[in-house]
Amino acid sequence: MNIKRQFIKSFTLVLLLALVACGGTAPATKAIAKVAPDKIIIGNAIALSGPNAPAAALSQVPSYDLWAADVNAAGGIYVKEFDKKIPVEIKRYDDTSDVGTSVQLVEKLIVEDKVNFILPPWGTAANFAIAPVVSEHKMPTLGCTVSSQQLRADAAKYPSFFGVLNQAAEQGAALVAVAKELGIKTVVVIHNTDLHGLEFDSVVAPQLTAGGINVLSDKGYPPGATDLSQLLREAQAAKPDALIAFSYPPETFLMTGQMREIGFNPKMFYATVGIAFPVYRDAIAAKGAAEGVMGAGTWNPLVSADAKAYFDRHVAMFKQEPDRWASAACYASGQILQQAIEAAGTLDPAAVQTAISTGEFKTILGTVKFKDQYNTTYPGNIGQWQNGEFVIIDPGANRQAKPIYPKPNWPAP
């Protein structure tokens, strides 16, 4: 039996060689079709506990989850190489608001869990820390709660990291323009000594001085500060036209309450993160007290029909409004990722990264295009609470309302 089998194999080989020698062709081997994955797994290490958790639970987590729900309701993301739509699933870990933990978990998601793509953590410091990791693994990542001039300047070192949120330089220029328009002559600046506060201070404070505005003092305080009253009393004693704070939500909320307690009512009050949160309007500043307060951002449901539709779906799904700072940028990050996958026609991260770098994307923020890895457009840079909405007050075509000045006094605590 073995001799017969060997004869058949030898005869077949001789026949194939004869066909080739005579100009014939051997039978073609049938191509093996690629098997599509059941899901596109997207990893997300983010603060589910610790001091950053409330902000992450407002700005990022709901927007990511809403985007995933919207994608899956439409059947998934179309991937050309598989010629089908594939649903998405977010695999999420708690980084406990710790930067080191965030880095470790992002690496775990990529190396051990082998996710297809990454959604970033909350906050400037954590995004800055993961940029080298995602770039090492050529994993395109879209930061929506990071404002970092240093990371932007070093963008070429981290080619997989993209910034969607507007940055300190643009926000600072708009802030100076508004202050000059209102006739602000003197300001006191305070800032947290986390990366966010330090970077904003290093970029914006010089812009204020260059704009002819006298910075009476510029002082820092540690992240997690539980009492800012002494710093605020010193600012109050200087009698500035404006108080400007480069702060995160816990400190923004704290200083608002303590300003009310000591009766510090500058004509203009601006803080970066937390002012644009609905909870600030509804609870932190007390009902009606947020009127005239300014903050970073911004977008709102008045920007476009797409923005309004997102706003309404968010409220319907989570029974709370999105913030007017970065929520829309986080949802738009998902839209960009989806369109880049569809343009690349593959789940290969390197191809998707190229598509992000070179493409234009229709999002709820408008058309997004990246220059040197950073988004070149945002609906607004400076917002102000007016009649219950955080409206854009940047000078120029995007302005939705004239600034209220001076800010109404705080109500008694």
C-alpha positions as CSV (number, residue, x, y, z in Angstrom):
1,M,0.0,0.0,0.0
2,N,2.9,2.4,0.8
3,I,4.5,1.6,-2.6
4,K,1.3,2.4,-4.4
5,R,0.9,5.8,-2.5
6,Q,4.5,6.7,-3.3
7,F,4.0,5.9,-6.9
8,I,0.9,8.2,-7.1
9,K,2.8,11.1,-5.5
10,S,5.8,10.6,-7.8
11,F,3.6,10.4,-10.9
12,T,1.7,13.6,-9.9
13,L,4.9,15.5,-9.4
14,V,6.3,14.4,-12.8
15,L,3.0,15.5,-14.4
16,L,3.1,18.9,-12.8
17,L,6.7,19.4,-13.9
18,A,5.8,18.3,-17.4
19,L,2.9,20.8,-17.5
20,V,5.2,23.7,-16.5
21,A,7.8,22.6,-19.0
22,C,5.2,22.6,-21.8
23,G,3.9,26.0,-20.9
24,G,1.0,24.7,-18.9
25,T,0.0,25.9,-15.4
26,A,-0.5,24.1,-12.2
27,P,-3.9,24.3,-10.5
28,A,-4.2,27.6,-8.5
29,T,-4.2,27.3,-4.7
30,K,-7.5,28.8,-3.4
31,A,-7.0,31.9,-1.3
32,I,-7.9,31.6,2.4
33,A,-10.4,34.3,3.3
34,K,-9.6,36.4,6.4
35,V,-11.9,35.7,9.3
36,A,-13.5,38.8,10.8
37,P,-13.3,39.2,14.6
38,D,-16.6,39.1,16.4
39,K,-15.9,42.6,17.9
40,I,-13.5,45.5,17.7
41,I,-12.1,45.6,21.2
42,I,-11.2,49.1,22.4
43,G,-9.2,49.5,25.6
44,N,-9.7,52.3,28.1
45,A,-7.8,52.8,31.4
46,I,-9.5,55.7,33.1
47,A,-10.3,57.1,36.6
48,L,-13.3,55.2,37.9
49,S,-12.2,56.0,41.5
50,G,-10.1,58.7,43.1
51,P,-10.2,62.5,42.7
52,N,-10.4,62.4,38.9
53,A,-13.3,60.0,38.8
54,P,-16.2,62.5,39.0
55,A,-14.8,64.5,36.0
56,A,-14.0,61.3,34.0
57,A,-17.6,60.1,34.7
58,L,-18.9,63.3,33.2
59,S,-16.5,64.2,30.4
60,Q,-15.3,60.9,29.0
61,V,-16.9,57.7,30.1
62,P,-20.5,58.6,29.0
63,S,-19.4,60.0,25.7
64,Y,-17.4,56.9,24.9
65,D,-20.2,54.7,25.9
66,L,-22.8,56.7,23.9
67,W,-20.5,56.6,20.8
68,A,-20.2,52.8,21.2
69,A,-23.9,52.4,21.6
70,D,-24.5,54.6,18.5
71,V,-22.0,52.6,16.4
72,N,-23.6,49.3,17.4
73,A,-27.1,50.5,16.8
74,A,-26.0,51.0,13.2
75,G,-24.5,47.5,13.0
76,G,-20.9,48.4,13.8
77,I,-17.9,49.8,11.9
78,Y,-17.5,48.8,8.3
79,V,-14.1,47.2,7.7
80,K,-13.3,46.7,4.0
81,E,-10.8,43.9,4.5
82,F,-13.6,41.7,6.0
83,D,-16.4,43.3,3.9
84,K,-18.7,43.6,6.9
85,K,-19.7,45.8,9.8
86,I,-18.2,44.8,13.1
87,P,-19.6,45.9,16.5
88,V,-17.3,47.6,19.1
89,E,-16.8,46.7,22.7
90,I,-15.0,48.9,25.3
91,K,-12.7,47.0,27.8
92,R,-12.3,49.4,30.7
93,Y,-10.0,49.3,33.7
94,D,-9.9,51.7,36.7
95,D,-6.6,53.6,36.9
96,T,-7.6,54.9,40.4
97,S,-6.6,58.5,39.2
98,D,-3.0,57.4,39.4
99,V,-0.7,58.2,36.5
100,G,1.6,55.3,37.0
101,T,-1.3,52.9,37.2
102,S,-2.7,54.4,34.0
103,V,0.5,53.7,32.1
104,Q,0.7,50.1,33.4
105,L,-2.9,49.4,32.4
106,V,-2.5,50.9,28.9
107,E,0.5,48.6,28.4
108,K,-1.5,45.7,29.7
109,L,-4.4,46.4,27.3
110,I,-2.1,46.5,24.3
111,V,0.3,43.7,25.2
112,E,-1.7,41.2,27.2
113,D,-5.3,41.9,26.2
114,K,-4.3,42.6,22.6
115,V,-7.1,45.2,22.1
116,N,-7.5,46.7,18.7
117,F,-7.4,50.3,19.7
118,I,-7.0,52.5,22.8
119,L,-9.2,55.3,24.3
120,P,-7.1,57.5,26.6
121,P,-7.4,58.3,30.4
122,W,-8.6,61.5,31.9
123,G,-6.4,64.6,32.4
124,T,-3.3,66.2,31.0
125,A,-0.7,64.3,33.2
126,A,-2.1,60.8,32.4
127,N,-2.3,61.6,28.7
128,F,1.2,62.9,28.7
129,A,2.4,59.8,30.4
130,I,0.8,57.3,28.0
131,A,1.9,59.1,24.8
132,P,5.3,57.2,24.7
133,V,3.6,53.9,25.4
134,V,1.0,54.1,22.6
135,S,3.6,55.4,20.2
136,E,6.0,52.6,21.0
137,H,3.3,50.1,20.1
138,K,2.1,52.2,17.1
139,M,-1.4,52.5,18.6
140,P,-3.2,55.6,17.5
141,T,-4.8,57.4,20.5
142,L,-7.0,60.5,20.5
143,G,-6.7,62.7,23.6
144,C,-9.8,64.7,24.5
145,T,-9.0,65.9,28.0
146,V,-5.4,67.0,27.6
147,S,-4.0,70.5,27.1
148,S,-0.3,70.4,27.0
149,Q,2.0,72.7,25.1
150,Q,5.0,70.5,25.9
151,L,3.3,67.4,24.5
152,R,2.3,69.4,21.5
153,A,5.9,70.6,21.0
154,D,7.1,67.1,21.2
155,A,4.5,65.6,19.0
156,A,7.0,64.2,16.5
157,K,8.4,62.0,19.3
158,Y,5.0,60.5,19.9
159,P,3.5,60.0,16.4
160,S,0.6,57.9,17.7
161,F,-0.8,60.5,20.0
162,F,-3.3,63.1,18.7
163,G,-4.9,66.0,20.5
164,V,-8.6,66.7,19.9
165,L,-9.2,69.3,22.6
166,N,-8.2,72.9,22.0
167,Q,-4.9,73.9,23.6
168,A,-3.6,76.5,26.0
169,A,-2.1,78.8,23.4
170,E,-5.4,79.2,21.6
171,Q,-7.4,79.4,24.8
172,G,-5.0,82.0,26.2
173,A,-5.1,84.2,23.1
174,A,-8.9,84.2,23.3
175,L,-8.9,84.9,27.0
176,V,-6.5,87.9,26.5
177,A,-8.7,89.2,23.7
178,V,-11.8,89.0,25.9
179,A,-10.1,90.7,28.8
180,K,-8.8,93.5,26.7
181,E,-12.2,94.0,25.1
182,L,-13.7,94.3,28.6
183,G,-11.1,96.8,29.7
184,I,-9.4,94.5,32.3
185,K,-6.3,96.2,33.6
186,T,-5.2,94.0,36.5
187,V,-5.4,90.3,37.3
188,V,-4.4,87.8,39.9
189,V,-3.5,84.3,38.7
190,I,-3.6,81.1,40.7
191,H,-2.8,77.7,39.4
192,N,-2.5,74.1,40.6
193,T,1.0,72.6,40.4
194,D,-0.1,69.6,38.5
195,L,1.0,69.5,34.8
196,H,-2.3,71.1,33.7
197,G,-1.9,74.2,35.9
198,L,1.8,74.6,35.3
199,E,1.5,74.4,31.6
200,F,-1.4,76.8,31.4
201,D,0.3,79.2,33.6
202,S,3.6,79.1,31.6
203,V,1.7,79.7,28.4
204,V,-1.2,82.1,29.3
205,A,0.4,84.3,32.0
206,P,3.0,85.7,29.5
207,Q,0.2,86.3,27.0
208,L,-1.6,88.4,29.6
209,T,1.5,90.5,30.2
210,A,2.2,90.8,26.5
211,G,-1.4,92.0,26.1
212,G,-0.8,94.9,28.4
213,I,-2.6,93.4,31.4
214,N,-0.9,93.8,34.8
215,V,-0.5,90.4,36.5
216,L,-0.4,91.5,40.2
217,S,0.5,88.1,41.4
218,D,0.8,84.5,40.2
219,K,0.9,81.8,42.8
220,G,0.6,78.0,42.8
221,Y,-1.1,75.5,45.1
222,P,-0.7,71.7,45.4
223,P,-3.2,69.4,43.7
224,G,-5.8,68.1,46.1
225,A,-5.7,71.3,48.2
226,T,-8.5,71.4,50.7
227,D,-8.3,75.1,51.7
228,L,-7.5,77.9,49.3
229,S,-8.9,80.7,51.6
230,Q,-5.6,82.3,52.4
231,L,-4.6,82.5,48.7
232,L,-8.0,83.9,47.9
233,R,-7.8,86.5,50.7
234,E,-4.4,87.6,49.3
235,A,-6.0,88.0,45.9
236,Q,-8.9,89.9,47.3
237,A,-6.6,92.3,49.1
238,A,-4.9,93.1,45.8
239,K,-8.3,94.3,44.4
240,P,-7.8,92.9,40.9
241,D,-10.3,93.4,38.1
242,A,-10.1,89.6,37.4
243,L,-9.2,86.4,39.1
244,I,-7.9,83.7,36.7
245,A,-7.4,80.1,37.9
246,F,-5.8,77.3,36.0
247,S,-7.5,74.5,38.0
248,Y,-9.1,71.1,38.0
249,P,-12.7,70.6,39.2
250,P,-12.2,69.9,42.9
251,E,-10.2,73.1,43.3
252,T,-12.6,75.1,41.0
253,F,-15.5,74.1,43.1
254,L,-13.6,74.7,46.3
255,M,-12.5,78.2,45.4
256,T,-16.0,79.2,44.3
257,G,-17.4,78.2,47.7
258,Q,-14.6,80.0,49.5
259,M,-14.9,83.2,47.3
260,R,-18.6,83.3,48.3
261,E,-17.7,82.8,52.0
262,I,-15.2,85.7,52.1
263,G,-17.2,88.0,49.8
264,F,-14.6,88.0,47.0
265,N,-16.4,89.3,44.0
266,P,-14.0,90.3,41.2
267,K,-15.5,91.8,38.1
268,M,-14.3,88.8,36.1
269,F,-13.8,85.2,37.3
270,Y,-12.3,82.6,35.0
271,A,-11.2,79.0,35.7
272,T,-10.2,76.3,33.3
273,V,-11.8,73.0,34.2
274,G,-15.0,72.5,36.1
275,I,-16.8,75.8,35.3
276,A,-18.4,74.3,32.2
277,F,-19.8,71.3,34.2
278,P,-23.6,71.4,34.6
279,V,-23.1,70.5,38.3
280,Y,-21.2,73.8,38.7
281,R,-24.2,75.8,37.3
282,D,-26.8,73.8,39.3
283,A,-25.2,73.2,42.6
284,I,-21.6,74.4,43.2
285,A,-22.2,78.1,42.5
286,A,-25.8,77.8,43.8
287,K,-28.9,78.4,41.7
288,G,-28.4,81.5,39.5
289,A,-24.9,82.3,40.9
290,A,-23.0,80.9,38.0
291,E,-24.3,83.8,35.8
292,G,-21.3,85.6,34.2
293,V,-18.6,83.1,35.3
294,M,-16.2,82.2,32.5
295,G,-14.3,79.0,31.8
296,A,-12.4,77.0,29.2
297,G,-13.9,75.1,26.3
298,T,-16.2,75.4,24.7
299,W,-19.0,73.9,22.8
300,N,-22.8,73.7,23.5
301,P,-25.9,72.3,21.9
302,L,-26.4,75.6,20.0
303,V,-23.3,75.0,17.9
304,S,-25.0,72.8,15.3
305,A,-27.8,70.3,14.7
306,D,-25.4,67.4,15.2
307,A,-24.2,68.8,18.5
308,K,-27.9,69.2,19.7
309,A,-28.7,65.6,18.6
310,Y,-25.7,64.4,20.6
311,F,-26.8,66.5,23.6
312,D,-30.3,65.0,23.5
313,R,-29.1,61.4,23.2
314,H,-26.7,61.9,26.1
315,V,-29.5,63.3,28.3
316,A,-31.8,60.5,27.3
317,M,-29.2,57.8,28.0
318,F,-27.6,59.1,31.2
319,K,-30.2,61.4,32.6
320,Q,-27.6,64.1,32.9
321,E,-26.3,66.8,30.6
322,P,-22.8,66.5,29.1
323,D,-20.3,69.2,30.1
324,R,-19.6,72.1,27.8
325,W,-15.8,71.6,28.0
326,A,-14.6,68.2,26.6
327,S,-17.6,65.8,26.4
328,A,-18.2,66.6,22.8
329,A,-14.5,66.2,22.0
330,C,-14.5,62.7,23.6
331,Y,-17.5,61.7,21.5
332,A,-15.9,63.2,18.4
333,S,-12.8,61.1,19.1
334,G,-14.9,58.0,18.6
335,Q,-16.3,59.4,15.4
336,I,-12.7,60.1,14.1
337,L,-11.6,56.6,15.0
338,Q,-14.5,55.1,13.2
339,Q,-14.0,57.1,10.1
340,A,-10.3,56.4,10.1
341,I,-10.9,52.7,10.3
342,E,-13.4,52.9,7.5
343,A,-11.0,55.0,5.4
344,A,-8.1,52.6,6.0
345,G,-10.3,49.6,5.4
346,T,-8.5,47.6,8.0
347,L,-8.0,47.1,11.7
348,D,-4.2,47.5,11.3
349,P,-3.3,50.3,13.8
350,A,-0.5,51.7,11.6
351,A,-2.9,52.1,8.7
352,V,-5.5,53.7,10.9
353,Q,-2.9,56.1,12.3
354,T,-2.0,57.2,8.8
355,A,-5.7,57.8,8.1
356,I,-6.0,60.0,11.2
357,S,-3.0,62.0,10.2
358,T,-4.1,62.7,6.7
359,G,-7.9,62.7,6.8
360,E,-10.8,65.1,7.4
361,F,-13.5,64.0,9.7
362,K,-17.1,65.1,10.1
363,T,-17.9,65.3,13.9
364,I,-20.2,67.0,16.3
365,L,-17.4,69.6,16.7
366,G,-17.5,70.3,13.0
367,T,-14.9,69.2,10.5
368,V,-11.8,68.0,12.3
369,K,-8.4,67.9,10.6
370,F,-5.0,67.4,12.3
371,K,-2.0,69.5,11.8
372,D,1.2,68.2,13.4
373,Q,-1.2,65.7,15.3
374,Y,-3.4,68.4,16.8
375,N,-6.9,69.4,15.9
376,T,-7.0,72.8,14.2
377,T,-10.6,73.8,15.0
378,Y,-12.8,73.9,18.0
379,P,-16.2,75.6,18.4
380,G,-15.0,78.0,21.0
381,N,-12.2,78.7,23.5
382,I,-13.9,80.8,26.2
383,G,-17.4,80.2,27.5
384,Q,-19.6,82.1,30.0
385,W,-22.7,81.0,31.8
386,Q,-25.6,83.1,30.5
387,N,-29.2,82.3,31.2
388,G,-28.4,78.7,31.9
389,E,-26.2,78.0,28.9
390,F,-22.4,78.1,28.6
391,V,-22.2,80.3,25.5
392,I,-19.1,81.0,23.4
393,I,-17.8,84.6,24.0
394,D,-14.6,84.4,21.9
395,P,-14.3,87.5,19.7
396,G,-15.0,86.7,16.1
397,A,-17.4,84.7,13.9
398,N,-18.1,81.9,16.5
399,R,-19.2,84.3,19.2
400,Q,-22.7,83.5,20.4
401,A,-23.2,86.3,22.9
402,K,-21.5,89.4,24.2
403,P,-19.7,88.9,27.5
404,I,-21.5,89.9,30.7
405,Y,-19.3,92.3,32.6
406,P,-18.9,92.9,35.4
407,K,-19.9,89.5,36.8
408,P,-22.9,89.7,39.1
409,N,-21.9,89.4,42.8
410,W,-22.1,86.1,44.4
411,P,-25.3,85.6,46.6
412,A,-24.6,85.3,50.3
413,P,-23.6,81.8,51.3
